[in-house]
């Protein structure tokens, strides 16, 4: 999706009711408002579900993370300036978002299972068999790993993106 020209404008969809919170009420765990609005955005024509899905990703403190509802996702996209988002596509976007997060978490758990004790431990695990399996099981019983917080870096380019940008300048026909 493309950002509109008003991408720097913050839109607050909450009314001035008692559940409204200030812009300073930001959760340090996910850098989002502590209470995301579930109300319809101004001009919204489609009804979007407000039910949130519980993730399988364990929180750093306790419990499990919750994914945003389609209404919360739509409100967040509007707040960030993505005004051309089709309302009827938001439910699918949330489903893809949740699916990708679960898959990424599965990759993290696999990596941590193997390398969570360090590279040397992973090398020993590969040669020791049953003792290694017991160490891995012990780490998992301790609640390992847990996701402490989300930290979005949407404005920072990854090394791979930087490389493709340079290649696009050198070889625009192939990478442009």
C-alpha positions as MATLAB code, in Angstrom:
seq = 'XXXXXXXXXXXXXXXXXXXXXXXXXXXXXXXXXXXXXXXXXXXXXXXXXXXXXXXXXXXXXXXXXXXXXXXXXXXXXXXXXXXXXXXXXXXXXXXXXXXXXXXXXXXXXXXXXXXXXXXXXXXXXXXXXXXXXXXXXXXXXXXXXXXXXXXXXXXXXXXXXXXXXXXXXXXXXXXX';
ca = [
       0.000    0.000    0.000;
       1.078    3.559   -0.527;
       1.191    6.179    2.135;
      -0.919    9.252    1.615;
       0.539   12.713    1.689;
      -0.712   13.126    5.266;
       1.440   10.326    6.674;
       2.805   12.449    9.523;
      -0.634   13.365   10.834;
      -1.716   11.366   13.880;
      -5.401   10.442   13.902;
      -7.019    9.565   17.199;
     -10.286    7.669   16.675;
     -11.254    7.643   20.349;
     -14.052    9.835   21.444;
     -13.657   11.961   24.513;
     -15.233    9.227   26.611;
     -13.802    7.804   29.815;
     -11.745    5.104   28.040;
      -9.735    7.625   26.048;
      -6.054    7.724   26.856;
      -3.372   10.282   26.169;
      -0.687    9.916   23.522;
       1.781    9.454   26.382;
       0.100    6.187   27.428;
       2.467    4.008   25.342;
       3.285    0.434   26.364;
       7.027   -0.196   26.568;
       6.429   -3.841   25.586;
       5.218   -3.205   22.048;
       5.552    0.572   21.605;
       1.803    0.841   20.996;
      -0.969    2.595   22.881;
      -1.831    0.661   26.018;
      -5.474    0.616   24.975;
      -6.018    0.391   21.211;
      -9.360    1.731   19.998;
     -11.970   -0.728   18.757;
     -14.334    1.942   17.439;
     -15.023    2.555   13.761;
     -12.834    5.071   11.979;
     -14.503    8.212   10.594;
     -15.931    7.420    7.173;
     -15.514    3.665    7.581;
     -18.241    1.807    5.693;
     -17.485   -1.843    6.476;
     -18.022   -3.520    9.840;
     -14.759   -5.122   11.005;
     -14.543   -7.712   13.818;
     -13.216   -6.514   17.169;
     -12.269   -9.935   18.553;
      -8.561  -10.448   19.177;
      -6.770  -13.739   18.604;
      -4.410  -15.070   21.258;
      -0.937  -15.884   19.973;
       1.126  -18.913   20.927;
       4.051  -16.545   21.626;
       4.781  -16.331   25.374;
       5.136  -12.849   26.852;
       8.214  -11.893   28.804;
       6.264  -11.346   32.029;
       3.609  -14.072   31.814;
       0.783  -15.173   29.581;
       0.612  -14.969   25.807;
       0.671  -12.061   23.371;
      -2.572  -11.057   21.649;
      -2.837  -10.087   18.003;
      -4.749   -6.950   17.032;
      -8.332   -7.279   15.879;
      -9.093   -6.326   12.275;
     -10.658   -3.079   13.549;
      -7.528   -2.224   15.556;
      -5.332   -2.999   12.535;
      -7.455   -0.755   10.316;
      -7.378    2.074   12.861;
      -3.593    1.757   13.211;
      -3.117    1.853    9.445;
      -5.296    4.954    9.163;
      -3.415    6.568   12.084;
      -0.124    5.904   10.271;
      -1.415    7.500    7.070;
      -2.297    4.416    5.002;
      -5.609    5.867    3.862;
      -5.950    3.750    0.701;
      -6.329    0.460    2.571;
      -9.400   -1.436    1.297;
     -11.642   -2.119    4.282;
     -12.674   -5.528    2.960;
      -9.021   -6.675    2.832;
      -8.182   -5.974    6.478;
      -9.377   -9.327    7.837;
      -7.132  -11.149    5.353;
      -4.243   -8.842    6.228;
      -4.640   -9.663    9.918;
      -4.764  -13.401    9.161;
      -1.544  -13.151    7.123;
       0.074  -10.985    9.824;
      -0.762  -13.570   12.504;
       0.348  -16.508   10.337;
       3.705  -14.876    9.546;
       4.307  -13.992   13.203;
       3.601  -17.573   14.281;
       5.962  -18.907   11.589;
       8.696  -16.436   12.533;
       8.294  -17.396   16.193;
       8.643  -21.057   15.238;
      11.934  -20.230   13.520;
      13.148  -18.317   16.588;
      12.243  -21.197   18.898;
      14.088  -23.654   16.629;
      17.152  -21.404   16.571;
      17.081  -20.887   20.339;
      16.568  -24.603   20.929;
      19.762  -25.274   19.037;
      21.909  -22.237   19.876;
      20.285  -20.884   23.068;
      23.132  -22.150   25.206;
      25.722  -20.646   22.858;
      27.558  -21.973   19.817;
      29.882  -24.148   21.908;
      26.882  -25.711   23.618;
      25.312  -26.384   20.195;
      28.498  -28.133   19.068;
      28.529  -30.228   22.248;
      24.809  -30.969   21.819;
      25.531  -32.318   18.344;
      28.053  -34.802   19.726;
      26.589  -35.754   23.128;
      23.129  -37.071   22.252;
      20.974  -37.792   25.360;
      22.762  -35.344   27.686;
      22.267  -32.597   25.128;
      18.574  -33.399   24.781;
      18.208  -33.104   28.568;
      19.894  -29.638   28.555;
      17.524  -28.473   25.794;
      14.515  -29.836   27.708;
      15.703  -28.079   30.884;
      15.906  -24.732   29.051;
      12.384  -25.266   27.678;
      11.022  -26.112   31.149;
      12.405  -22.790   32.381;
      10.059  -21.038   29.941;
      12.703  -20.445   27.339;
      12.336  -18.499   25.063;
       9.854  -15.713   25.762;
       9.246  -12.535   23.784;
       9.872   -9.574   26.077;
       8.863   -6.782   23.679;
       8.334   -5.800   20.062;
      10.578   -3.182   18.573;
       9.654   -2.078   15.088;
      12.388   -0.593   12.960;
      10.348    0.074    9.847;
      12.452    3.068    8.853;
      15.780    1.218    9.108;
      16.988   -0.694    6.081;
      18.196   -4.249    6.526;
      21.658   -5.180    5.229;
      19.997   -7.156    2.427;
      17.879   -4.144    1.398;
      20.985   -1.923    1.405;
      22.817   -4.437   -0.785;
      19.953   -4.558   -3.296;
      19.802   -0.764   -3.348;
      23.507   -0.586   -4.247;
      23.120   -3.352   -6.836;
      20.148   -1.467   -8.296;
      22.353    1.552   -8.886;
      25.174   -0.499  -10.407;
      22.998   -2.880  -12.450;
      19.627   -1.139  -12.870;
      18.489   -3.545  -15.611;
      18.728   -6.537  -13.293;
      18.142   -5.121   -9.789;
      16.341   -1.811  -10.481;
];
